[in-house]
């Protein structure tokens, strides 16, 4: 078995987690490769990389399994790297919240590798959003795991977002923006503006307005086979689009088409872990934080 390990090279503590992961993988006779920039980062941080293979940063890695060491941002960048290659990915959280990571902290790394080596895991397919525009921006990776957000560019005034679903006109959202989220992304930006939490296996997308002018504009849950068409009106003639935090400025003449991607993200869920246990842990459900 060959594993590729991705990591956040901007955080020194990631080297410690990655070193532990690499050691545990070698103990199970699993070959380890990393991108050249990550190998260099580990070497600078004092990690023994003598038995770690090196692949080009912009190449297409060949591996049986992938690991992401960092937070949700690192996980998303890892998916962009492996793209359509159907490599299952396990996230190891070295960040703060880390909803996408199934392994939290150093103490679970050895346990996780043991589960991987013995086949005690399952692979979940998660749909991605695809953005199509007239001028082909985001051509490097025009997909989103969590959400595509259409937002006003400045702080002065709202934008108007004319919305069609499967060719039928729905409404004009007058708001600071509109978030189109996957079920996976329901616990990300969409949740912070009042959207519902949806189990990641659900075949749904969510439209959630950001600070709408009308309080009757509520989050809307769609089936994920819908095609969403957006046309924006903006006072300064421009607006912002963010794909999982990667942003770009668009002219209001740009027509946006959003639909499910033709390929899925393959995430690893270890035996004994569940989405509901993640909610309890990350959102501290049932935990009384008051001090008496």
PELINNOR-V337496 format. One record per pair of residues at least 12 apart in sequence whose ideal C-beta (glycine too) atoms are under 8 Angstrom apart, sorted by the first residue. I is the first residue (numbers start at 1). J is the second residue. D is the distance in whole Angstrom. If there is no record, write none. Layout:
<<I	J	D> <I	J	D>>
//
This chain:
<<1	29	8> <1	30	5> <1	31	7> <1	64	5> <1	65	7> <1	117	8> <2	30	7> <2	31	4> <2	32	8> <2	33	7> <2	62	7> <2	63	5> <2	64	5> <2	65	8> <3	25	6> <3	30	5> <3	31	7> <3	32	6> <3	33	7> <3	63	6> <3	64	7> <3	65	5> <3	66	7> <3	67	6> <4	32	8> <4	33	5> <4	34	7> <4	35	8> <4	55	7> <4	61	5> <4	63	4> <4	65	8> <4	66	5> <4	67	7> <4	82	8> <4	87	7> <5	18	6> <5	21	6> <5	22	7> <5	25	8> <5	32	6> <5	33	8> <5	34	5> <5	38	7> <5	66	8> <5	67	5> <5	69	7> <6	34	7> <6	35	7> <6	38	7> <6	66	7> <6	67	7> <6	68	5> <6	69	7> <6	70	8> <6	74	7> <6	77	7> <6	78	4> <6	81	6> <7	34	8> <7	38	5> <7	41	7> <7	42	8> <7	68	7> <7	69	4> <7	70	6> <7	74	7> <8	69	7> <8	70	4> <8	71	7> <8	73	7> <8	74	5> <8	94	7> <8	95	8> <9	37	6> <9	38	6> <9	41	4> <11	70	7> <11	94	7> <12	45	6> <13	94	6> <14	69	5> <14	70	6> <14	94	5> <15	41	7> <15	42	6> <15	45	4> <15	46	8> <15	47	5> <16	106	7> <17	69	5> <17	92	6> <17	94	5> <17	106	6> <17	109	7> <18	38	8> <18	42	6> <18	47	7> <18	69	5> <19	42	7> <19	47	4> <19	48	8> <20	106	6> <20	109	5> <20	110	8> <21	67	6> <21	69	6> <21	92	6> <21	109	5> <21	113	7> <22	47	7> <22	52	6> <24	109	6> <24	110	5> <24	113	4> <24	114	8> <25	113	6> <26	51	6> <27	113	8> <28	113	6> <28	114	8> <28	116	8> <28	117	4> <30	113	8> <30	117	7> <31	53	7> <32	51	7> <32	52	5> <32	53	7> <33	52	7> <33	53	4> <33	54	7> <33	55	5> <33	61	7> <33	63	7> <34	49	8> <34	52	6> <34	53	7> <34	54	7> <34	55	7> <35	54	8> <35	55	6> <35	56	7> <35	57	5> <35	61	8> <35	81	8> <36	54	5> <36	55	7> <36	56	6> <36	57	6> <37	57	5> <39	52	6> <39	54	5> <60	83	8> <60	85	7> <61	81	7> <61	82	7> <61	85	8> <61	87	8> <63	87	6> <64	87	7> <65	87	7> <65	88	6> <65	89	8> <65	90	7> <65	116	7> <65	268	7> <66	78	6> <66	82	6> <66	87	5> <66	88	7> <66	89	5> <66	90	7> <67	89	7> <67	90	5> <67	91	8> <67	92	6> <68	89	6> <68	90	7> <68	91	5> <68	92	7> <68	101	7> <69	92	5> <69	94	6> <70	92	8> <70	93	8> <70	94	5> <70	95	6> <71	93	7> <71	94	7> <71	95	3> <71	96	7> <71	97	7> <71	98	5> <71	101	7> <72	91	8> <72	95	7> <72	97	7> <72	98	6> <72	99	6> <72	100	5> <72	101	7> <72	146	8> <72	188	8> <73	95	8> <73	245	7> <74	91	8> <74	95	8> <75	89	7> <75	91	5> <75	98	8> <75	100	4> <75	101	6> <75	145	8> <76	100	7> <76	145	5> <76	146	7> <76	244	5> <76	245	8> <78	91	8> <79	128	8> <79	145	6> <79	265	5> <80	141	5> <80	143	8> <83	141	7> <83	263	8> <84	263	5> <86	263	8> <86	266	6> <87	266	7> <88	123	5> <88	266	4> <88	267	7> <88	268	5> <89	265	7> <89	266	6> <89	267	6> <89	268	7> <90	102	6> <90	103	7> <90	112	7> <90	116	7> <90	121	8> <90	267	8> <90	268	4> <90	270	8> <91	103	7> <91	267	8> <92	109	6> <92	112	7> <93	105	7> <97	282	6> <98	282	8> <99	187	5> <99	188	7> <99	278	7> <99	282	6> <100	145	8> <100	184	7> <100	267	7> <102	267	7> <102	268	6> <102	269	6> <102	270	6> <102	273	5> <102	278	8> <103	270	7> <104	281	7> <112	270	6> <115	270	5> <115	271	6> <115	272	8> <116	268	7> <116	270	8> <120	270	7> <120	271	4> <121	268	5> <121	269	6> <121	270	5> <121	271	6> <122	268	8> <122	269	5> <122	271	8> <123	266	5> <123	267	7> <123	268	6> <123	269	8> <124	200	7> <124	201	7> <124	266	7> <124	267	5> <124	268	8> <124	269	5> <125	264	4> <125	265	7> <125	266	6> <126	145	7> <126	182	7> <126	183	8> <126	184	5> <126	200	6> <126	264	6> <126	265	4> <126	266	8> <126	267	6> <127	182	6> <127	183	8> <127	184	8> <127	203	7> <127	224	5> <127	260	5> <127	261	7> <127	264	6> <127	265	8> <128	143	5> <128	144	6> <128	145	6> <128	182	7> <128	260	7> <128	261	4> <128	263	7> <128	264	7> <128	265	6> <129	143	7> <129	144	4> <129	145	8> <129	147	7> <129	148	5> <129	180	6> <129	182	6> <129	205	7> <129	243	8> <129	258	6> <129	259	8> <129	260	7> <129	261	7> <130	142	6> <130	143	5> <130	258	7> <130	259	6> <130	260	7> <130	261	4> <130	262	8> <131	143	7> <131	144	7> <131	148	6> <131	241	7> <131	243	6> <131	256	7> <131	257	7> <131	258	6> <132	256	8> <132	257	4> <132	258	8> <132	259	8> <133	250	7> <133	254	6> <133	255	7> <133	256	6> <133	257	8> <134	253	8> <134	254	6> <134	255	6> <135	254	7> <137	241	8> <137	248	5> <137	250	7> <138	241	8> <138	243	6> <138	246	7> <138	248	6> <141	243	8> <141	246	8> <142	243	7> <143	243	7> <143	261	5> <144	182	8> <144	185	7> <144	243	4> <144	244	5> <145	182	7> <145	184	6> <145	185	7> <145	244	6> <145	265	6> <146	181	6> <146	182	6> <146	184	6> <146	185	3> <146	188	4> <146	189	7> <146	244	5> <147	179	5> <147	180	6> <147	181	4> <147	182	7> <147	185	4> <147	188	6> <147	189	5> <147	190	6> <147	242	8> <147	244	7> <148	179	8> <148	180	5> <148	241	7> <148	242	7> <148	243	6> <148	258	6> <149	177	6> <149	178	7> <149	179	5> <149	180	8> <149	189	6> <149	210	8> <149	240	8> <149	241	7> <149	242	4> <150	177	6> <150	178	5> <150	179	8> <150	180	8> <150	230	6> <150	232	6> <150	239	6> <150	240	8> <150	241	6> <150	256	7> <151	176	7> <151	177	4> <151	210	7> <151	239	7> <151	240	4> <151	241	8> <151	242	7> <152	176	5> <152	177	6> <152	234	7> <152	239	6> <152	240	7> <153	234	7> <153	236	6> <153	238	5> <153	239	6> <153	240	5> <153	249	6> <154	236	6> <156	235	7> <156	236	8> <157	235	5> <158	174	5> <158	175	6> <158	176	6> <158	211	8> <158	213	6> <159	174	8> <159	175	7> <159	176	7> <159	177	7> <159	232	6> <159	233	7> <159	234	5> <159	235	8> <159	239	5> <160	172	5> <160	173	7> <160	174	5> <160	232	7> <160	233	4> <160	234	8> <161	173	4> <161	174	8> <161	175	7> <161	177	8> <161	178	5> <161	230	6> <161	231	8> <161	232	5> <161	233	8> <162	230	7> <162	231	4> <162	232	8> <162	233	7> <163	178	7> <163	207	7> <163	228	7> <163	229	7> <163	230	6> <164	228	7> <164	229	4> <164	230	8> <165	222	7> <165	226	5> <165	227	7> <165	228	6> <165	229	8> <166	226	6> <166	227	6> <167	227	8> <167	229	7> <171	217	7> <173	209	5> <173	212	6> <173	217	6> <174	212	7> <174	213	4> <174	214	7> <175	209	4> <175	210	5> <175	211	6> <175	212	4> <175	213	6> <175	217	7> <176	210	4> <176	211	4> <177	209	7> <177	210	4> <177	211	8> <177	240	8> <178	207	6> <178	208	7> <178	209	5> <178	210	7> <178	230	7> <179	193	7> <179	195	7> <179	206	8> <179	207	7> <179	208	5> <179	209	8> <179	210	6> <180	205	6> <180	206	7> <180	207	6> <180	228	6> <180	258	5> <181	195	7> <181	205	7> <181	206	5> <181	208	7> <182	205	6> <182	206	8> <182	224	8> <183	198	4> <183	199	7> <183	200	5> <183	201	7> <183	202	5> <183	203	8> <183	204	5> <183	205	8> <183	206	8> <183	224	8> <184	200	5> <184	265	8> <185	206	8> <186	198	4> <186	206	6> <187	279	8> <187	282	8> <190	206	6> <190	208	5> <190	219	7> <193	208	6> <193	209	8> <193	210	5> <193	211	8> <194	208	7> <194	219	7> <195	208	4> <195	219	5> <196	219	6> <196	221	7> <197	279	7> <198	221	7> <199	275	6> <200	275	6> <203	223	6> <203	224	5> <203	225	8> <204	221	5> <204	222	6> <204	223	6> <204	224	6> <205	221	8> <205	222	5> <205	223	8> <205	224	5> <205	226	7> <205	228	8> <205	260	8> <206	219	6> <206	220	7> <206	221	6> <206	222	7> <207	219	7> <207	220	4> <207	222	7> <207	228	7> <208	220	8> <224	260	5> <225	260	7> <226	259	7> <227	257	7> <227	258	7> <227	259	5> <228	256	8> <228	257	7> <228	258	4> <228	259	7> <229	255	7> <229	256	7> <229	257	6> <229	258	8> <230	255	8> <230	256	4> <230	258	7> <231	255	6> <231	256	8> <232	250	8> <232	252	5> <232	254	7> <232	256	8> <233	252	6> <234	252	5> <237	251	6> <237	252	5> <238	250	7> <238	251	6> <238	252	7> <239	252	6> <241	256	7>>
//
